[in-house]
């Protein structure tokens, strides 16, 4: 039992440093990267330097979030379920094209999923993934990009609380301090939000709960199964797309299909392409970046996004929000550097 606990903690540590930061901070407006049970650190055969891939990842991640927000609130294409389904369908097709034309998905050859594993692990995790995507996208209809980035700092707290509840991880003074710092910071940021929307806040909170539950289930159900972000997307995208297609008639119906002509197919195609390219960039980033580098890259990206939200979408942020978010970031960095231990 003690050895099993150590194995789980090791899995958490690697996942936290190599993949969880990416999925937690990439931005909920685009499909978050499905974190592997144990992040594969095998570098892609195509060599990319850290100095080159970090700016590319930051630009792509920020672009996807800003692009989706533009779709939702400027072009008034307010159909998050449809957009998520479209992204996942594009990803499912895209990963299979890459599998046949490149070596980026060679890791899929090492993943052997039985029918039992699929039904007991992939499907339930896919349901949580799908729910997280839909909820996080819906939040952008009600909250600003800057405020959502602040709320996402609470993700590690949700993961820790669920891990403690299921006895996957034991509380420590350092972790309790981290929970207090992040929670206090997010609370201050919420109190200082000038355009607070309760429904949007609850939707984003539910998204965080779904995503944290998904990550914990990955640690429990897929322990030891190595997938990089692209291989993971290869397996989860079609499952989540089918789930979303089943949900679509009961949520948005046929309305988004009528709106496609107004927005333009080229807009939706380019939007999905940027989101998919972000997942490809993540493979290279996970391969070359250390835990500290990934942490700092994510923090820098979030600061840029908040600044961009203020400049591009005229979002208003208060001094209290800046103070609260700074405290939350301090706790977030401390959590990442401690690898969740």
C-alpha positions as CSV (number, residue, x, y, z in Angstrom):
1,X,0.0,0.0,0.0
2,X,2.9,2.4,0.8
3,X,4.5,1.6,-2.5
4,X,1.3,2.2,-4.3
5,X,1.0,5.6,-2.6
6,X,4.5,6.5,-3.6
7,X,3.7,5.5,-7.2
8,X,0.6,7.7,-7.3
9,X,2.5,10.7,-5.8
10,X,5.3,10.2,-8.4
11,X,2.6,10.2,-11.1
12,X,1.1,13.4,-9.7
13,X,4.5,15.1,-9.5
14,X,5.4,14.4,-13.1
15,X,1.9,15.2,-14.4
16,X,1.8,18.5,-12.4
17,X,5.1,19.7,-13.8
18,X,4.9,18.4,-17.3
19,X,1.3,18.4,-18.3
20,X,-1.1,19.8,-15.7
21,X,0.1,23.3,-16.0
22,X,-0.5,23.2,-19.7
23,X,-4.1,21.9,-19.4
24,X,-4.9,24.1,-16.5
25,X,-3.5,27.3,-18.0
26,X,-3.9,26.9,-21.7
27,X,-7.2,28.5,-21.4
28,X,-10.7,27.2,-21.1
29,X,-11.9,28.8,-24.3
30,X,-10.1,26.1,-26.2
31,X,-10.1,22.4,-25.4
32,X,-7.7,22.0,-22.5
33,X,-4.9,19.5,-23.1
34,X,-5.9,16.1,-21.8
35,X,-3.3,15.4,-19.1
36,X,-1.8,11.9,-19.2
37,X,-1.6,9.7,-16.2
38,X,2.1,10.0,-16.4
39,X,3.4,12.7,-18.8
40,X,5.6,11.4,-21.5
41,X,8.8,13.5,-21.7
42,X,10.0,11.9,-24.9
43,X,11.1,14.6,-27.2
44,X,9.7,14.7,-30.7
45,X,12.1,13.7,-33.4
46,X,11.8,17.2,-35.0
47,X,14.1,19.3,-32.8
48,X,12.7,22.6,-31.5
49,X,14.6,24.7,-29.0
50,X,13.0,25.9,-25.7
51,X,13.6,29.5,-26.7
52,X,11.6,29.0,-29.9
53,X,8.7,26.9,-28.7
54,X,7.8,28.9,-25.6
55,X,6.9,32.1,-27.5
56,X,5.0,30.0,-30.1
57,X,3.0,28.2,-27.4
58,X,2.2,31.5,-25.6
59,X,1.1,33.2,-28.8
60,X,-1.0,30.2,-29.9
61,X,-2.6,29.8,-26.4
62,X,-3.5,33.5,-26.2
63,X,-4.7,33.6,-29.8
64,X,-7.1,30.7,-29.2
65,X,-8.6,32.3,-26.1
66,X,-8.9,35.8,-27.7
67,X,-10.2,34.3,-31.0
68,X,-13.0,32.3,-29.2
69,X,-13.9,35.3,-27.1
70,X,-14.1,37.3,-30.4
71,X,-16.4,34.6,-31.8
72,X,-18.7,34.6,-28.8
73,X,-18.9,38.3,-27.9
74,X,-18.0,40.3,-31.0
75,X,-19.4,38.1,-33.8
76,X,-22.2,36.9,-31.4
77,X,-21.7,33.3,-32.3
78,X,-22.9,32.2,-28.9
79,X,-22.9,28.5,-29.2
80,X,-20.3,27.0,-27.0
81,X,-21.5,23.4,-27.3
82,X,-21.3,23.6,-31.1
83,X,-17.9,25.2,-31.1
84,X,-16.4,22.6,-28.7
85,X,-17.9,19.8,-30.8
86,X,-16.4,21.4,-33.9
87,X,-13.0,21.7,-32.2
88,X,-13.0,18.1,-31.1
89,X,-14.2,16.8,-34.4
90,X,-11.4,18.7,-36.1
91,X,-8.9,17.3,-33.6
92,X,-10.1,13.8,-34.0
93,X,-9.6,14.1,-37.8
94,X,-6.3,16.0,-37.4
95,X,-4.6,13.6,-35.1
96,X,-5.4,10.7,-37.4
97,X,-4.0,12.6,-40.4
98,X,-0.8,13.4,-38.4
99,X,-0.6,9.7,-37.4
100,X,-0.4,8.7,-41.0
101,X,1.8,11.5,-42.3
102,X,4.2,12.3,-39.4
103,X,6.0,10.8,-36.4
104,X,4.2,13.1,-33.9
105,X,1.8,10.3,-32.8
106,X,4.3,7.4,-32.7
107,X,3.6,7.3,-28.9
108,X,0.1,5.9,-29.8
109,X,1.8,2.6,-30.8
110,X,2.7,2.1,-27.1
111,X,-0.8,2.6,-25.8
112,X,-2.9,-0.5,-25.7
113,X,-6.5,0.1,-24.6
114,X,-8.8,-2.9,-24.0
115,X,-12.6,-2.6,-24.2
116,X,-12.7,-2.9,-20.4
117,X,-10.2,0.0,-20.0
118,X,-12.2,2.1,-22.4
119,X,-15.5,1.6,-20.7
120,X,-14.2,2.0,-17.1
121,X,-11.6,4.7,-17.7
122,X,-11.7,6.5,-21.1
123,X,-15.5,6.9,-21.3
124,X,-16.0,8.4,-17.7
125,X,-13.0,10.6,-18.1
126,X,-14.3,11.7,-21.5
127,X,-17.6,12.6,-19.9
128,X,-15.9,14.8,-17.4
129,X,-13.7,16.3,-20.1
130,X,-16.7,17.1,-22.3
131,X,-18.6,18.7,-19.3
132,X,-15.5,20.8,-18.5
133,X,-15.2,22.0,-22.0
134,X,-18.8,23.0,-22.4
135,X,-19.0,24.7,-19.0
136,X,-15.7,26.6,-19.5
137,X,-16.7,27.8,-22.9
138,X,-20.1,28.9,-21.6
139,X,-18.4,31.0,-19.0
140,X,-17.0,33.2,-21.7
141,X,-20.5,34.3,-22.6
142,X,-20.9,35.9,-19.1
143,X,-17.4,36.8,-17.8
144,X,-14.4,38.7,-19.1
145,X,-11.3,36.9,-20.3
146,X,-9.3,38.6,-17.5
147,X,-11.6,37.4,-14.7
148,X,-11.8,33.9,-16.0
149,X,-8.0,33.7,-16.1
150,X,-8.0,34.8,-12.4
151,X,-10.6,32.2,-11.5
152,X,-8.6,29.4,-13.2
153,X,-5.9,29.9,-10.5
154,X,-8.2,28.0,-8.3
155,X,-7.8,24.8,-10.3
156,X,-4.9,23.4,-8.1
157,X,-7.0,24.0,-5.0
158,X,-9.9,21.9,-6.4
159,X,-7.4,19.2,-7.4
160,X,-5.9,19.1,-3.9
161,X,-9.3,19.1,-2.1
162,X,-10.6,16.2,-4.2
163,X,-7.3,14.3,-3.8
164,X,-7.5,14.7,0.0
165,X,-11.2,13.6,0.0
166,X,-10.2,10.4,-1.9
167,X,-7.1,9.9,0.2
168,X,-4.8,10.0,-2.8
169,X,-2.7,12.6,-1.1
170,X,-2.3,13.6,2.5
171,X,-2.6,17.3,3.6
172,X,0.6,19.0,4.7
173,X,1.3,22.4,6.2
174,X,2.8,23.6,2.9
175,X,-0.3,22.4,0.9
176,X,-2.7,24.0,3.4
177,X,-0.8,27.3,3.1
178,X,-1.0,27.0,-0.7
179,X,-4.8,26.4,-0.6
180,X,-5.2,29.4,1.7
181,X,-3.1,31.7,-0.5
182,X,-4.8,30.7,-3.7
183,X,-8.3,30.8,-2.2
184,X,-7.7,34.2,-0.6
185,X,-6.3,35.6,-3.8
186,X,-9.2,34.4,-5.9
187,X,-11.7,35.6,-3.3
188,X,-10.2,39.1,-3.4
189,X,-10.1,39.0,-7.2
190,X,-13.8,38.1,-7.2
191,X,-14.7,40.8,-4.7
192,X,-12.9,43.3,-6.8
193,X,-14.6,42.3,-10.1
194,X,-16.4,45.3,-11.4
195,X,-18.8,43.3,-13.6
196,X,-19.5,40.3,-11.5
197,X,-22.0,37.8,-12.9
198,X,-23.2,35.1,-10.5
199,X,-24.3,32.7,-13.2
200,X,-21.0,33.0,-15.1
201,X,-19.1,32.5,-11.8
202,X,-21.1,29.4,-11.0
203,X,-20.6,28.0,-14.5
204,X,-16.8,28.6,-14.3
205,X,-16.7,27.1,-10.8
206,X,-18.5,24.0,-12.1
207,X,-16.0,23.8,-14.9
208,X,-13.2,23.8,-12.4
209,X,-14.9,21.0,-10.4
210,X,-15.3,18.9,-13.6
211,X,-11.7,19.5,-14.6
212,X,-10.2,18.7,-11.2
213,X,-12.3,15.5,-11.0
214,X,-11.1,14.5,-14.4
215,X,-7.4,15.0,-13.4
216,X,-7.9,13.0,-10.2
217,X,-9.7,10.2,-12.2
218,X,-6.8,10.1,-14.6
219,X,-4.3,9.6,-11.7
220,X,-6.4,6.8,-10.3
221,X,-7.7,5.0,-13.5
222,X,-4.9,5.5,-15.9
223,X,-1.9,5.2,-13.6
224,X,1.2,4.3,-15.5
225,X,-0.3,4.9,-19.0
226,X,2.0,7.3,-20.8
227,X,0.5,9.7,-23.3
228,X,1.8,13.0,-24.5
229,X,-0.9,15.7,-25.1
230,X,-1.4,14.9,-28.8
231,X,-1.7,11.1,-28.2
232,X,-4.2,11.8,-25.4
233,X,-6.2,14.1,-27.6
234,X,-6.1,11.3,-30.3
235,X,-8.1,9.1,-27.9
236,X,-10.3,11.5,-26.1
237,X,-11.4,13.8,-29.0
238,X,-13.7,11.4,-30.8
239,X,-15.2,10.2,-27.5
240,X,-16.0,13.7,-26.4
241,X,-17.2,14.8,-29.8
242,X,-19.7,12.0,-29.9
243,X,-20.9,12.9,-26.4
244,X,-21.3,16.5,-27.4
245,X,-23.2,15.6,-30.6
246,X,-25.6,13.8,-28.3
247,X,-26.0,16.8,-26.1
248,X,-26.2,19.4,-28.9
249,X,-29.9,18.8,-29.9
250,X,-31.0,19.4,-26.3
251,X,-29.0,22.6,-25.8
252,X,-28.5,24.6,-29.0
253,X,-30.4,22.6,-31.6
254,X,-30.0,23.6,-35.2
255,X,-29.5,27.3,-34.6
256,X,-25.6,27.2,-34.8
257,X,-25.8,25.5,-38.2
258,X,-27.9,28.4,-39.5
259,X,-25.4,30.9,-38.0
260,X,-22.4,29.3,-39.7
261,X,-23.2,31.0,-43.0
262,X,-23.4,34.4,-41.3
263,X,-20.1,34.0,-39.5
264,X,-18.4,32.3,-42.4
265,X,-16.9,28.7,-42.6
266,X,-13.4,30.2,-43.0
267,X,-13.6,31.7,-39.6
268,X,-14.6,28.5,-37.9
269,X,-12.0,26.5,-39.9
270,X,-9.2,28.9,-38.9
271,X,-10.4,28.9,-35.3
272,X,-10.3,25.1,-35.1
273,X,-6.9,25.0,-36.9
274,X,-5.3,27.4,-34.4
275,X,-6.7,25.4,-31.4
276,X,-5.3,22.2,-32.9
277,X,-2.0,23.7,-33.7
278,X,-1.8,24.7,-30.0
279,X,-2.0,21.0,-29.1
280,X,0.9,20.2,-31.5
281,X,3.0,23.0,-30.0
282,X,2.3,21.5,-26.5
283,X,3.9,18.3,-27.5
284,X,7.2,20.1,-28.2
285,X,6.9,22.3,-25.1
286,X,6.4,19.3,-22.8
287,X,9.4,17.6,-24.4
288,X,11.9,20.5,-24.0
289,X,10.6,22.5,-20.9
290,X,11.4,21.9,-17.3
291,X,8.8,22.2,-14.6
292,X,10.0,25.7,-13.7
293,X,10.1,26.8,-17.3
294,X,6.5,25.6,-17.9
295,X,5.3,27.3,-14.7
296,X,6.9,30.6,-15.6
297,X,5.7,30.4,-19.2
298,X,2.1,29.8,-18.0
299,X,2.2,32.6,-15.6
300,X,3.6,35.0,-18.2
301,X,0.9,33.9,-20.7
302,X,-1.9,34.6,-18.2
303,X,-0.5,38.0,-17.4
304,X,-0.4,38.8,-21.1
305,X,-3.9,37.5,-21.6
306,X,-5.2,39.7,-18.8
307,X,-3.4,42.7,-20.2
308,X,-4.7,41.8,-23.7
309,X,-8.3,41.5,-22.4
310,X,-8.0,45.0,-21.0
311,X,-6.6,46.5,-24.2
312,X,-8.6,44.6,-26.8
313,X,-11.9,43.9,-25.1
314,X,-11.8,46.9,-22.8
315,X,-12.2,44.7,-19.7
316,X,-12.0,46.6,-16.4
317,X,-9.9,45.4,-13.6
318,X,-9.6,46.9,-10.1
319,X,-6.5,47.3,-7.9
320,X,-8.1,44.8,-5.5
321,X,-8.2,42.2,-8.3
322,X,-4.6,42.9,-9.1
323,X,-3.7,42.3,-5.5
324,X,-5.8,39.2,-5.2
325,X,-4.5,37.7,-8.4
326,X,-0.9,38.4,-7.4
327,X,-1.5,36.5,-4.1
328,X,-3.1,33.6,-6.1
329,X,-0.2,33.5,-8.5
330,X,2.2,33.3,-5.6
331,X,0.4,30.2,-4.3
332,X,0.1,28.8,-7.8
333,X,3.9,29.1,-8.4
334,X,4.6,27.6,-5.0
335,X,2.2,24.7,-5.8
336,X,3.9,24.0,-9.2
337,X,7.4,24.2,-7.8
338,X,6.5,21.8,-5.0
339,X,5.0,19.4,-7.6
340,X,1.8,19.0,-5.6
341,X,3.6,17.5,-2.6
